Amino acid sequence: QRGLLDDTLILWGGEFGRTPMGQGSGRDHHILAFSIFMAGGGVKPGIAYGNTDELGYRSVEDVVNVHDLHATMLYLLGIDHKRLTVRYQGLDARLTGIAGELVKGIIA
């Protein structure tokens, strides 16, 4: 109503998922998929991007890796991930390493 989401990127995420079963005293983890909630700041509203298998264990459609997520978040904040470097042991290192592509399907 006041336009706060025009300039504010909201990101909510947690640990990867938990399975209903386990091989010991605790529950196992879904390590091949994760869910992130993003809103405002240039994110396309009202969409779900990507999909997992029927168990929610593995990403199977429109897979986004962590480097792609970081590149997209930085882009939405007005930062070119390929130019954001930190000098480390004589080399310019990037948050996205040598990878990272924009996830254009979520950008408004």
N, C-alpha and C positions, 0 to 999 in steps of 0.2 A: 504494500500500500504506500509506503514512504520511499520506495526505491532502494532500500538498503542492499538488496541482493544484486543490484546492478554492479556494485563495486566490491562485493564481499564474496569470496569463495569459501564455501562450507565443505569440509571433508570429514567424514566419519568412517572409521574402519576399526576392525578388531582383529583378533588373532584368527587364523584360519579355522575352519569349522571342526566340530567334534562329531565323531561317528556314534551311533547308538550302541555299537558293540566294542569290545576290547579284547586284547590278548594278554590278560593279566589283571592287575588290580585297578587299572583306570581305563578310561575310554581312549580310543585311538583318534588320530587327527586326519582330517581331509587336507593333505598337504599340496594337492595339485590344483587347487582352486581357492579363490578368496572373493569376498564381497566388499565393496566400497560404496558408500553413499556420498554423492557430490551434488551440490546445489549452488545456484547463484553464480556470480563471477564469470559468466560466459558459457556455462554449461547448458546444454539443451534441456529444457524442462520436460518432466513427465515421461522419460524413457527408461527402459531397462536395456542394457547393452551386454551382449555375451550370454552364454548359456553353459550349463554343466550337463553331465550325463544324468541319468534318472536317479542316481544315488547322491548327486551333488558332490561327487568325489573328484572328478577331473573336468577341467575346462575343455569344451568341445567346439564352441562356436564363438567367433569374434574374440579370440583369446588375447588378453592384454597382460603383458608381463610387467614386472616392477619398473623396469627402465622406461617403458612406454608410459606408464602411469606418472612417473616423475617428470618426464619430458612434457606431458600434457599439462600437469599441474603448474610447472614453471611457465609454460606458454600462457596459461590463463592468468598468471600473475605478471605477465609482461616481460618475462625473462627468456632469452634464447638459450636453451640448455646446451647448445654446442659452443657457446661463448662463455658460459659460466664455468670457470676453471679455478682450481686451487693448486698451487705449486707444492708438489709432494715428491721428495727425493730427486729433485732436479727435473721432474716432468710435470706438465700441466695435466692434472687429472680432472675428470668431469664426474658429476653426480650420476650421470647416466652411462658412465663408462664409454665404450665405443659404440654402444647401442642406443636405443631410444627413438621411437617414432611417435609422432602425434597421433592420438586416437581421434581422428576427425569426425567419427560418428557421434561423439558426445559434445562436440563444440557447436554452440548456437550460431 
